[in-house]
């Protein structure tokens, strides 16, 4: 099914109509004054393009690779908890949309249905995102299930030692299902040594999510992390942080090509995607925009989000004077 949305802004409006106030605030809000969340957008908006002209752009190629898997566009689906609050199918809708469109999806360890059910509904590669909620034995049991279900990589999120002060949710007196009964004491105790243990137990290509400085990116690469995921949790954790796009150049410099780089935070348009690629990201991930697509129309709504991003990417590449993503560099921004 193809939905008749012509812009992603129209999808956001439809999502607002379909969601209760509580769920809308959960998906759309940030922490405290929401300064970090706003900075994510301001960082992207403050970057201007430097287009080149008189280039043959009659054929545009938008594909790229992440950890050896081809992506139709350099956009993946970020891990989101409590997807069942956005659409009845929960994580199943995301997996099916990813397969239908041709991209990867991260599966949150705090969403529904089970990791096995989500893995079974589509054949596209999937990445499991881990929130530590127990001791080493708990981790071993969970990762055994992850490997048995066929996940292709493991992503550890490390910017949630405490749940952020998300004041929209606090004023609603509402918590998402993923937050109810979570064991944050285990996340608060995570260290680099814990990361080493989890990586060894997992035995899968390892992604570290929540990196916000070049210092931590360098340590991660030295410890064998395959992909650095730059994220401030969409501005939902530490407030008064930097925009993720502002972090990107110095992380790229620290990594020096030894790991792939993913970025999320405020990505709403194809032009945002290309700014990140030009500054050194391998790919980006969408969170809020993914959620709005699901709320607007389930699987079909999310596929339409990706189609619209693809159209914007193609148009922007043509107007920049590039035909392949690898041609992009800081010279275009």
Secondary structure as UniProt FT lines:
FT   HELIX           8..18
FT   HELIX           21..28
FT   TURN            32..33
FT   HELIX           35..45
FT   STRAND          64..66
FT   TURN            67..68
FT   STRAND          69..71
FT   STRAND          75..77
FT   TURN            81..82
FT   HELIX           83..85
FT   TURN            88..90
FT   HELIX           91..101
FT   STRAND          105..108
FT   TURN            109..110
FT   HELIX           115..120
FT   STRAND          126..130
FT   HELIX           136..149
FT   STRAND          153..157
FT   HELIX           167..172
FT   HELIX           177..179
FT   TURN            180..181
FT   HELIX           184..188
FT   HELIX           192..202
FT   STRAND          205..211
FT   HELIX           214..222
FT   TURN            223..224
FT   STRAND          227..230
FT   HELIX           233..235
FT   TURN            239..240
FT   HELIX           244..255
FT   TURN            256..257
FT   STRAND          260..263
FT   HELIX           270..278
FT   TURN            279..280
FT   STRAND          283..286
FT   HELIX           288..320
FT   HELIX           325..327
FT   HELIX           330..332
//
